Amino acid sequence: MDLISEHGCFGGRQQFWRHASQAIGLPMRFSLYLPPQAADGRQRVPLLVYLAGLTCTEETFPVKAGAQRLAAELGLALLAPDTSPRGANLPGEAETWDFGVGAGFYLDAVREPWSRHWRMESWLMRELLPLVEARFPVDGQRCGLFGHSMGGHGALVLAQRHPGRFKSLSAFAPIAAPSDCPWGHKAFSGYLGDDRAAWAMHDASALMAAQAAPPYPAGILIDQGLDDKFMVEQLKPERFEAACAAVDQPLTLRRHPGYDHGYYFIATFMADHLQHHARQLAG
């Protein structure tokens, strides 16, 4: 791994890294905030993973979310991976701004040419997390997951696809039912083909509806802005809410008038999410 840069931040260290990913076949980047409790390497702290949304990078969360101050107080490490492979130079890769194929979507593509490099689930779960847990003073047994928009989709899906891997879960304005929205249709058809059964395996609401028991009995937290222009057509939080109710999964879905889809909204409620995770990762 190559350390790109490192910065003092609320008594801890904000780092930016690059490594040669075997899963992706390209260089991948991530950011890591180590709080003061872990800065000297002698104490292992809980790890909270944040998955960002479309058009974002590993820099978006540490720069915009305002999470480091409270993370330092709570003793949480913050990991933010890049959202997509970069530099494959495939046709359509530049369409990420329109939620076309090219955006990572936190899954492993099975259709060519995307299957060559678009293996975000394998990179995150089988490569990056083990790498970070082995290299840095973080406790892999106390790992939480959250994200925003496409990253909120990724958080809700990966937490269900890998039972027991994450101890806490939350999301900001997630794409809650991608099988039934234009963004999901475009990405899933491009990466997974036309098999709707394969789509359901990466749909948070479908996965929750199929649960035999609540996977997060301590509760899931979701915040959604009511001035979010994507809420009705693309995000569909009510679908995930209904799926949770059907399997008795405790869910706190908070709807906020006056808030949109951006990082002003995220920063406003970031402290609530960090405290939500800190409580569930304390044991």
For each residue, the residues with C-beta under 8 A, 3 or more apart:
1: 17 18 19 131 135
2: 17 18 19
3: 6 15 16 17
4: 16 17 18 29
5: 15 16
6: 3 13 14 15 16
7: 13 14 15
8: 11 12 13 14
9: 12 13 14 33 68 72
10: 35 36 68 69 71 72
11: 8 35 36 39 72
12: 8 9 33 34 35 36 38 39 68 71 72
13: 6 7 8 9 33 34 39
14: 6 7 8 9 31 32 33 62 68
15: 3 5 6 7 31 32 33 34
16: 3 4 5 6 29 30 31 32 58 59
17: 1 2 3 4 29 30 31 32
18: 1 2 4 27 28 29
19: 1 2 27 28 30 131
20: 27
21: 24 25 26 27 28 123 127 128
22: 25 127
23: 119 122 123 126 127
24: 21 28 85 117 118 119 120 123
25: 21 22 116 117
26: 21 85 86 87 88 117
27: 18 19 20 21 86 87
28: 18 19 21 24 81 82 85 86 123 128
29: 4 16 17 18 57 58 81 82
30: 16 17 19 58 79 80 81 82 128 132
31: 14 15 16 17 58 59 61 62 78 79 80
32: 14 15 16 17 77 78 79 80 132 136
33: 9 12 13 14 15 62 67 68 71 77 78
34: 12 13 15 38 39 45 77 136 137
35: 10 11 12 38 39 45 71 72 74 75 76 77
36: 10 11 12 39 72
37: 43 45 75
38: 12 34 35 41 43 44 45 75 77 136 137 138
39: 11 12 13 34 35 36
40: 43
41: 38 137
42: 137
43: 37 38 40 137
44: 38 137 138 139
45: 34 35 37 38 75 76 77 137 138 139
46: 75 76 77 138 139 142 143 144 277 278 281 282
47: 76 77 79 132 133 138 139 140 142 143 144
48: 71 76 77 78 79 143 144 145 146 168 274 277 281
49: 79 80 81 124 129 143 144 145 146 166
50: 61 65 67 78 79 80 146 147 148 151
51: 80 81 83 106 145 146 147 148 150 151 152 154 155 158
52: 56 57 58 60 61 80 83 147 148 150 151
53: 56 83 147 148 149 150 151 152
54: 83 96 97 99 103 149 150
55: 96 97
56: 52 53 60 61 83 151
57: 29 52 60 82 83
58: 16 29 30 31 52 61 62 80 81 82 83
59: 16 31 62 63
60: 52 56 57 63 64 65 80 263
61: 31 50 52 56 58 64 65 67 78 80
62: 14 31 33 58 59 65 67 68 78 80
63: 59 60
64: 60 61 263 266 267
65: 50 60 61 62 263 266 267 270
66: 69 267 270
67: 33 50 61 62 70 71 78 270 274
68: 9 10 12 14 33 62 71 72 78
69: 10 66 72 73
70: 67 73 74 270 271 274 275
71: 10 12 33 35 48 67 68 74 75 76 77 78 274
72: 9 10 11 12 35 36 68 69 75
73: 69 70
74: 35 70 71 274 275 278
75: 35 37 38 45 46 71 72 278
76: 35 45 46 47 48 71 274 277 278 281
77: 32 33 34 35 38 45 46 47 48 71 136 137 138
78: 31 32 33 48 50 61 62 67 68 71
79: 30 31 32 47 48 49 50 128 132 138
80: 30 31 32 49 50 51 52 58 60 61 62
81: 28 29 30 49 51 58 123 124 128
82: 28 29 30 57 58 86 104
83: 51 52 53 54 56 57 58 103 104 150 151
84: 96 102 103 104 118 120
85: 24 26 28 88 104 117 118 120
86: 26 27 28 82
87: 26 27
88: 26 85 93 116 117
89: 93
90: 93 102 113 114 117
91: 113
92: 95 100 101 102 190
93: 88 89 90 96 101 102
94: 97 102
95: 92 98 99 100 101 102
96: 54 55 84 93 99 100 102 103
97: 54 55 94
98: 95
99: 54 95 96 103 150 182 183 186 187
100: 92 95 96 103 186 187 190
101: 92 93 95 114 186 187 190 191
102: 84 90 92 93 94 95 96
103: 54 83 84 96 99 100 150 187
104: 82 83 84 85 107 118 120 150
105: 120 150 153 154 187 191 202
106: 51 120 121 124 150 151 153 154 157 158
107: 104 118 120 121 157 191 192 202
108: 115 118 119 120 121 122
109: 114 115 118 119 190 191 192
110: 115 191 192 193 198
111: 114 115 190 191 192 193
112: 115 116
113: 90 91 116
114: 90 101 109 111 117 118 190 191
115: 108 109 110 111 112 118 119
116: 25 88 112 113
117: 24 25 26 85 88 90 114
118: 24 84 85 104 107 108 109 114 115 191
119: 23 24 108 109 115 122 123
120: 24 84 85 104 105 106 107 108 123 124 154
121: 106 107 108 124 125 158 161
122: 23 108 119 125 126 127
123: 21 23 24 28 81 119 120 126 127 128
124: 49 81 106 120 121 127 128 129 158
125: 121 122 128 129 158 162 165
126: 23 122 123 129 130
127: 21 22 23 122 123 124 130 131
128: 21 28 30 79 81 123 124 125 131 132
129: 49 124 125 126 132 133 140 143
130: 126 127 133 134 140
131: 1 19 127 128 134 135
132: 30 32 47 79 128 129 135 136 138
133: 47 129 130 136 138 140
134: 130 131
135: 1 131 132
136: 32 34 38 77 132 133
137: 34 38 41 42 43 44 45 77
138: 38 44 45 46 47 77 79 132 133 143
139: 44 45 46 47 142 143
140: 47 129 130 133 143
141: 167
142: 46 47 139 167 281 283
143: 46 47 48 49 129 138 139 140 165 166 167 281
144: 46 47 48 49 166 167 168 169 170 277 280 281
145: 48 49 51 155 158 159 166 168 169
146: 48 49 50 51 152 155 169 170 171 172 273 277
147: 50 51 52 53 150 151 152 153 154 155 171 172 174
148: 50 51 52 53 151 152 171 172 173 174 266
149: 53 54 152 153 172 173 174 175 230 235 261
150: 51 52 53 54 83 99 103 104 105 106 147 153 154 175 183
151: 50 51 52 53 56 83 106 147 148 154 155 171 174
152: 51 53 146 147 148 149 155 156 171 172 173 174 175 176 222
153: 105 106 147 149 150 156 157 174 175 176 178 204
154: 51 105 106 120 147 150 151 157 158
155: 51 145 146 147 151 152 158 159 169 170 171 174
156: 152 153 159 160 169 171 174 176 204 207 208 220 240
157: 106 107 153 154 160 161 202 203 204 207
158: 51 106 121 124 125 145 154 155 161 162 165 166
159: 145 155 156 162 165 166 169 215 216
160: 156 157 163 204 207 208 211 215
161: 121 157 158 201 202 207
162: 125 158 159 165 166
163: 160 215
164:
165: 125 143 158 159 162
166: 49 143 144 145 158 159 162 169
167: 141 142 143 144 280 281
168: 48 144 145 216 218 276 277 280 281
169: 144 145 146 155 156 159 166 216 220 221
170: 144 146 155 220 221 222 273 276 277
171: 146 147 148 151 152 155 156 174 220 221 222 223
172: 146 147 148 149 152 222 223 224 265 266 269 273
173: 148 149 152 223 224 225 228 230 231 235 237 261 265
174: 147 148 149 151 152 153 155 156 171 204 222 235 237 240
175: 149 150 152 153 178 181 183 184 204 234 235 236
176: 152 153 156 204 205 235 236 237 239 240
177: 180 181 184 203 204 205 206 236 239 240
178: 153 175 181 183 184 187 188 199 202 203 204
179: 184 185 188 196 199 200 203 206
180: 177 184 236 239
181: 175 177 178 184 185 233 234 235 236
182: 99 185 186 233 234
183: 99 150 175 178 186 187 234
184: 175 177 178 179 180 181 187 188 199 203
185: 179 181 182 188 189
186: 99 100 101 182 183 189 190
187: 99 100 101 103 105 178 183 184 190 191
188: 178 179 184 185 191 192 198 199 202
189: 185 186 192 193 194
190: 92 100 101 109 111 114 186 187
191: 101 105 107 109 110 111 114 118 187 188
192: 107 109 110 111 188 189 195 198 199 202
193: 110 111 189 198
194: 189
195: 192 198 199
196: 179 199 200
197: 200 201
198: 110 188 192 193 195 201 202
199: 178 179 184 188 192 195 196 202 203 206
200: 179 196 197 203 206 207
201: 161 197 198 206 207
202: 105 107 157 161 178 188 192 198 199
203: 157 177 178 179 184 199 200 206 207
204: 153 156 157 160 174 175 176 177 178 207 208 240 243
205: 176 177 208 209 236 239 240 242 243
206: 177 179 199 200 201 203 209 210 243
207: 156 157 160 161 200 201 203 204 210 211
208: 156 160 204 205 211 215 240 243 244 246 247 249
209: 205 206 243 246 247
210: 206 207
211: 160 207 208 214 215 247 249
212: 247
213: 247
214: 211 217 247 248 249 250
215: 159 160 163 208 211 249
216: 159 168 169 219 220 249 250
217: 214 249 250
218: 168 250 280
219: 216 250 251 252 276
220: 156 169 170 171 216 244 249 250 251 252
221: 169 170 171 252 254 272 273 276
222: 152 170 171 172 174 237 240 251 252 253 254
223: 171 172 173 254 256 265 269 272 273
224: 172 173 228 231 235 237 253 254 255 256
225: 173 228 231 255 256 258 259 260 261 265
226: 231 255 256 257 258 259
227: 257 258 259 260
228: 173 224 225 231 235 259 260 261 265
229: 260 261
230: 149 173 233 234 235 261
231: 173 224 225 226 228 234 235 236 237
232: 235 236
233: 181 182 230
234: 175 181 182 183 230 231
235: 149 173 174 175 176 181 224 228 230 231 232
236: 175 176 177 180 181 205 231 232 239 240
237: 173 174 176 222 224 231 240 241 253 255
238: 241 242
239: 176 177 180 205 236 242 243
240: 156 174 176 177 204 205 208 222 236 237 243 244 251 253
241: 237 238 244 245 251 253
242: 205 238 239 245 246
243: 204 205 206 208 209 239 240 246 247 249
244: 208 220 240 241 247 249 250 251
245: 241 242 248 249 251
246: 208 209 242 243
247: 208 209 211 212 213 214 243 244
248: 214 245
249: 208 211 214 215 216 217 220 243 244 245
250: 214 216 217 218 219 220 244
251: 219 220 222 240 241 244 245
252: 219 220 221 222
253: 222 224 237 240 241
254: 221 222 223 224 269
255: 224 225 226 237
256: 223 224 225 226 259 265 269
257: 226 227
258: 225 226 227
259: 225 226 227 228 256 264 265 268
260: 225 227 228 229 264 265
261: 149 173 225 228 229 230 265
262: 265 266
263: 60 64 65 266 267
264: 259 260 267 268
265: 172 173 223 225 228 256 259 260 261 262 268 269
266: 64 65 148 172 262 263 269 270
267: 64 65 66 263 264 270
268: 259 264 265
269: 172 223 254 256 265 266 272 273
270: 65 66 67 70 266 267 273 274
271: 70 274 275
272: 221 223 269 275 276
273: 146 170 172 221 223 269 270 276 277
274: 48 67 70 71 74 76 270 271 277 278
275: 70 74 271 272 278 279
276: 168 170 219 221 272 273 279 280
277: 46 48 76 144 146 168 170 273 274 280 281
278: 46 74 75 76 274 275 281 282
279: 275 276 282
280: 144 167 168 218 276 277 283
281: 46 48 76 142 143 144 167 168 277 278
282: 46 278 279
283: 142 280
